[in-house]
């Protein structure tokens, strides 16, 4: 009665109507934000698909170019093997034991598939494209074509190409020496070991590792895609800061002679490493490090 006399009843009805309208507009806004998030996720997925297809196109184009350069010849490696431990020692000993006349053994470090030295191409003829496929690699060929092989040393030297009476093979390109650190780095995982190779064999004298909470996917609710990406990049930066701090602390404690990094190639530039190699090792940090270390010192061998 009093509300009607004072006109408050109509005002309350209007307030209720406005509140209903506000809720409706908020629901529309929420729905629009959801559609935008889904659109951003769909766009990112489409971009990833495009990148994969472009990489595949590039790979097929490279194969086509190699096929044209082979003048139709269907060449392939005669044999291939992953060398490590005693088997690696055996193969290196065999190659080092080969002696020829002066200027009869050609050794070349090919660091770029598009820069195969002319002496290598001349010596291998139609099989030269195999070196392009194996690059970066060390090539060993003798003038009688009895030996023709490539190896991919973990600690590859700078590019060179020379003839001699034997192949130029430095064991330090293939095997660890001194005290060194070997780290496995991923966006959310880090593990590092300190190794001593000053005596017989290699001894791991220290190991440590950790995982960081880095978001990998964006949920449909919550903050925007761009905010999610900024947060994820910040988490990765913090993870890398912790990894670099760990390496610096170990350098101060052990004074290692060299640092090698494996893992996610896009992160290699964040570290001052003497050598690096990709590795897809994953799992618990210390187990993953053991796998990555084995992969790092494994030498791909191909017979041409």
Secondary structure as a PSIPRED ss2 file (coil, helix, strand):
# PSIPRED VFORMAT (PSIPRED V4.0)

   1 X C   1.000  0.000  0.000
   2 X H   0.000  1.000  0.000
   3 X H   0.000  1.000  0.000
   4 X H   0.000  1.000  0.000
   5 X H   0.000  1.000  0.000
   6 X H   0.000  1.000  0.000
   7 X C   1.000  0.000  0.000
   8 X H   0.000  1.000  0.000
   9 X H   0.000  1.000  0.000
  10 X H   0.000  1.000  0.000
  11 X H   0.000  1.000  0.000
  12 X H   0.000  1.000  0.000
  13 X H   0.000  1.000  0.000
  14 X H   0.000  1.000  0.000
  15 X H   0.000  1.000  0.000
  16 X H   0.000  1.000  0.000
  17 X H   0.000  1.000  0.000
  18 X H   0.000  1.000  0.000
  19 X H   0.000  1.000  0.000
  20 X H   0.000  1.000  0.000
  21 X H   0.000  1.000  0.000
  22 X H   0.000  1.000  0.000
  23 X H   0.000  1.000  0.000
  24 X H   0.000  1.000  0.000
  25 X H   0.000  1.000  0.000
  26 X H   0.000  1.000  0.000
  27 X H   0.000  1.000  0.000
  28 X H   0.000  1.000  0.000
  29 X H   0.000  1.000  0.000
  30 X H   0.000  1.000  0.000
  31 X H   0.000  1.000  0.000
  32 X H   0.000  1.000  0.000
  33 X H   0.000  1.000  0.000
  34 X H   0.000  1.000  0.000
  35 X H   0.000  1.000  0.000
  36 X H   0.000  1.000  0.000
  37 X H   0.000  1.000  0.000
  38 X H   0.000  1.000  0.000
  39 X H   0.000  1.000  0.000
  40 X H   0.000  1.000  0.000
  41 X H   0.000  1.000  0.000
  42 X H   0.000  1.000  0.000
  43 X H   0.000  1.000  0.000
  44 X H   0.000  1.000  0.000
  45 X H   0.000  1.000  0.000
  46 X H   0.000  1.000  0.000
  47 X H   0.000  1.000  0.000
  48 X H   0.000  1.000  0.000
  49 X H   0.000  1.000  0.000
  50 X H   0.000  1.000  0.000
  51 X H   0.000  1.000  0.000
  52 X H   0.000  1.000  0.000
  53 X H   0.000  1.000  0.000
  54 X H   0.000  1.000  0.000
  55 X H   0.000  1.000  0.000
  56 X H   0.000  1.000  0.000
  57 X H   0.000  1.000  0.000
  58 X H   0.000  1.000  0.000
  59 X H   0.000  1.000  0.000
  60 X H   0.000  1.000  0.000
  61 X H   0.000  1.000  0.000
  62 X H   0.000  1.000  0.000
  63 X H   0.000  1.000  0.000
  64 X H   0.000  1.000  0.000
  65 X H   0.000  1.000  0.000
  66 X H   0.000  1.000  0.000
  67 X H   0.000  1.000  0.000
  68 X H   0.000  1.000  0.000
  69 X H   0.000  1.000  0.000
  70 X C   1.000  0.000  0.000
  71 X C   1.000  0.000  0.000
  72 X C   1.000  0.000  0.000
  73 X C   1.000  0.000  0.000
  74 X C   1.000  0.000  0.000
  75 X C   1.000  0.000  0.000
  76 X C   1.000  0.000  0.000
  77 X C   1.000  0.000  0.000
  78 X C   1.000  0.000  0.000
  79 X E   0.000  0.000  1.000
  80 X E   0.000  0.000  1.000
  81 X E   0.000  0.000  1.000
  82 X E   0.000  0.000  1.000
  83 X E   0.000  0.000  1.000
  84 X C   1.000  0.000  0.000
  85 X H   0.000  1.000  0.000
  86 X H   0.000  1.000  0.000
  87 X H   0.000  1.000  0.000
  88 X H   0.000  1.000  0.000
  89 X H   0.000  1.000  0.000
  90 X H   0.000  1.000  0.000
  91 X H   0.000  1.000  0.000
  92 X H   0.000  1.000  0.000
  93 X H   0.000  1.000  0.000
  94 X H   0.000  1.000  0.000
  95 X H   0.000  1.000  0.000
  96 X H   0.000  1.000  0.000
  97 X C   1.000  0.000  0.000
  98 X C   1.000  0.000  0.000
  99 X E   0.000  0.000  1.000
 100 X C   1.000  0.000  0.000
 101 X C   1.000  0.000  0.000
 102 X C   1.000  0.000  0.000
 103 X C   1.000  0.000  0.000
 104 X C   1.000  0.000  0.000
 105 X E   0.000  0.000  1.000
 106 X E   0.000  0.000  1.000
 107 X E   0.000  0.000  1.000
 108 X E   0.000  0.000  1.000
 109 X E   0.000  0.000  1.000
 110 X E   0.000  0.000  1.000
 111 X C   1.000  0.000  0.000
 112 X C   1.000  0.000  0.000
 113 X C   1.000  0.000  0.000
 114 X C   1.000  0.000  0.000
 115 X C   1.000  0.000  0.000
 116 X C   1.000  0.000  0.000
 117 X C   1.000  0.000  0.000
 118 X H   0.000  1.000  0.000
 119 X H   0.000  1.000  0.000
 120 X H   0.000  1.000  0.000
 121 X H   0.000  1.000  0.000
 122 X H   0.000  1.000  0.000
 123 X H   0.000  1.000  0.000
 124 X H   0.000  1.000  0.000
 125 X H   0.000  1.000  0.000
 126 X H   0.000  1.000  0.000
 127 X H   0.000  1.000  0.000
 128 X C   1.000  0.000  0.000
 129 X H   0.000  1.000  0.000
 130 X H   0.000  1.000  0.000
 131 X H   0.000  1.000  0.000
 132 X H   0.000  1.000  0.000
 133 X H   0.000  1.000  0.000
 134 X H   0.000  1.000  0.000
 135 X C   1.000  0.000  0.000
 136 X C   1.000  0.000  0.000
 137 X E   0.000  0.000  1.000
 138 X E   0.000  0.000  1.000
 139 X E   0.000  0.000  1.000
 140 X E   0.000  0.000  1.000
 141 X E   0.000  0.000  1.000
 142 X E   0.000  0.000  1.000
 143 X C   1.000  0.000  0.000
 144 X C   1.000  0.000  0.000
 145 X C   1.000  0.000  0.000
 146 X C   1.000  0.000  0.000
 147 X C   1.000  0.000  0.000
 148 X E   0.000  0.000  1.000
 149 X E   0.000  0.000  1.000
 150 X E   0.000  0.000  1.000
 151 X E   0.000  0.000  1.000
 152 X C   1.000  0.000  0.000
 153 X C   1.000  0.000  0.000
 154 X C   1.000  0.000  0.000
 155 X C   1.000  0.000  0.000
 156 X C   1.000  0.000  0.000
 157 X C   1.000  0.000  0.000
 158 X C   1.000  0.000  0.000
 159 X C   1.000  0.000  0.000
 160 X E   0.000  0.000  1.000
 161 X E   0.000  0.000  1.000
 162 X E   0.000  0.000  1.000
 163 X E   0.000  0.000  1.000
 164 X E   0.000  0.000  1.000
 165 X C   1.000  0.000  0.000
 166 X E   0.000  0.000  1.000
 167 X C   1.000  0.000  0.000
 168 X C   1.000  0.000  0.000
 169 X C   1.000  0.000  0.000
 170 X C   1.000  0.000  0.000
 171 X H   0.000  1.000  0.000
 172 X H   0.000  1.000  0.000
 173 X H   0.000  1.000  0.000
 174 X C   1.000  0.000  0.000
 175 X C   1.000  0.000  0.000
 176 X C   1.000  0.000  0.000
 177 X C   1.000  0.000  0.000
 178 X E   0.000  0.000  1.000
 179 X E   0.000  0.000  1.000
 180 X E   0.000  0.000  1.000
 181 X E   0.000  0.000  1.000
 182 X E   0.000  0.000  1.000
 183 X E   0.000  0.000  1.000
 184 X E   0.000  0.000  1.000
 185 X E   0.000  0.000  1.000
 186 X C   1.000  0.000  0.000
 187 X C   1.000  0.000  0.000
 188 X C   1.000  0.000  0.000
 189 X E   0.000  0.000  1.000
 190 X E   0.000  0.000  1.000
 191 X E   0.000  0.000  1.000
 192 X E   0.000  0.000  1.000
 193 X E   0.000  0.000  1.000
 194 X E   0.000  0.000  1.000
 195 X E   0.000  0.000  1.000
 196 X E   0.000  0.000  1.000
 197 X E   0.000  0.000  1.000
 198 X C   1.000  0.000  0.000
 199 X C   1.000  0.000  0.000
 200 X C   1.000  0.000  0.000
 201 X C   1.000  0.000  0.000
 202 X C   1.000  0.000  0.000
 203 X E   0.000  0.000  1.000
 204 X E   0.000  0.000  1.000
 205 X E   0.000  0.000  1.000
 206 X E   0.000  0.000  1.000
 207 X E   0.000  0.000  1.000
 208 X E   0.000  0.000  1.000
 209 X E   0.000  0.000  1.000
 210 X E   0.000  0.000  1.000
 211 X E   0.000  0.000  1.000
 212 X C   1.000  0.000  0.000
 213 X C   1.000  0.000  0.000
 214 X C   1.000  0.000  0.000
 215 X C   1.000  0.000  0.000
 216 X C   1.000  0.000  0.000
 217 X C   1.000  0.000  0.000
 218 X C   1.000  0.000  0.000
 219 X C   1.000  0.000  0.000
 220 X C   1.000  0.000  0.000
 221 X C   1.000  0.000  0.000
 222 X C   1.000  0.000  0.000
 223 X C   1.000  0.000  0.000
 224 X C   1.000  0.000  0.000
 225 X H   0.000  1.000  0.000
 226 X H   0.000  1.000  0.000
 227 X H   0.000  1.000  0.000
 228 X H   0.000  1.000  0.000
 229 X H   0.000  1.000  0.000
 230 X H   0.000  1.000  0.000
 231 X H   0.000  1.000  0.000
 232 X H   0.000  1.000  0.000
 233 X H   0.000  1.000  0.000
 234 X H   0.000  1.000  0.000
 235 X H   0.000  1.000  0.000
 236 X H   0.000  1.000  0.000
 237 X H   0.000  1.000  0.000
 238 X H   0.000  1.000  0.000
 239 X H   0.000  1.000  0.000
 240 X H   0.000  1.000  0.000
 241 X H   0.000  1.000  0.000
 242 X H   0.000  1.000  0.000
 243 X H   0.000  1.000  0.000
 244 X H   0.000  1.000  0.000
 245 X H   0.000  1.000  0.000
 246 X H   0.000  1.000  0.000
 247 X H   0.000  1.000  0.000
 248 X H   0.000  1.000  0.000
 249 X H   0.000  1.000  0.000
 250 X H   0.000  1.000  0.000
 251 X H   0.000  1.000  0.000
 252 X H   0.000  1.000  0.000
 253 X H   0.000  1.000  0.000
 254 X H   0.000  1.000  0.000
 255 X C   1.000  0.000  0.000
 256 X C   1.000  0.000  0.000
 257 X C   1.000  0.000  0.000
 258 X E   0.000  0.000  1.000
 259 X E   0.000  0.000  1.000
 260 X E   0.000  0.000  1.000
 261 X E   0.000  0.000  1.000
 262 X E   0.000  0.000  1.000
 263 X E   0.000  0.000  1.000
 264 X C   1.000  0.000  0.000
 265 X H   0.000  1.000  0.000
 266 X H   0.000  1.000  0.000
 267 X H   0.000  1.000  0.000
 268 X H   0.000  1.000  0.000
 269 X H   0.000  1.000  0.000
 270 X H   0.000  1.000  0.000
 271 X C   1.000  0.000  0.000
 272 X C   1.000  0.000  0.000
 273 X C   1.000  0.000  0.000
 274 X C   1.000  0.000  0.000
 275 X E   0.000  0.000  1.000
 276 X E   0.000  0.000  1.000
 277 X E   0.000  0.000  1.000
 278 X E   0.000  0.000  1.000
 279 X C   1.000  0.000  0.000
 280 X C   1.000  0.000  0.000
 281 X C   1.000  0.000  0.000
 282 X C   1.000  0.000  0.000
 283 X C   1.000  0.000  0.000
 284 X C   1.000  0.000  0.000
 285 X H   0.000  1.000  0.000
 286 X H   0.000  1.000  0.000
 287 X H   0.000  1.000  0.000
 288 X H   0.000  1.000  0.000
 289 X H   0.000  1.000  0.000
 290 X H   0.000  1.000  0.000
 291 X H   0.000  1.000  0.000
 292 X H   0.000  1.000  0.000
 293 X H   0.000  1.000  0.000
 294 X H   0.000  1.000  0.000
 295 X H   0.000  1.000  0.000
 296 X H   0.000  1.000  0.000
 297 X C   1.000  0.000  0.000
 298 X C   1.000  0.000  0.000
 299 X E   0.000  0.000  1.000
 300 X E   0.000  0.000  1.000
 301 X E   0.000  0.000  1.000
 302 X E   0.000  0.000  1.000
 303 X E   0.000  0.000  1.000
 304 X C   1.000  0.000  0.000
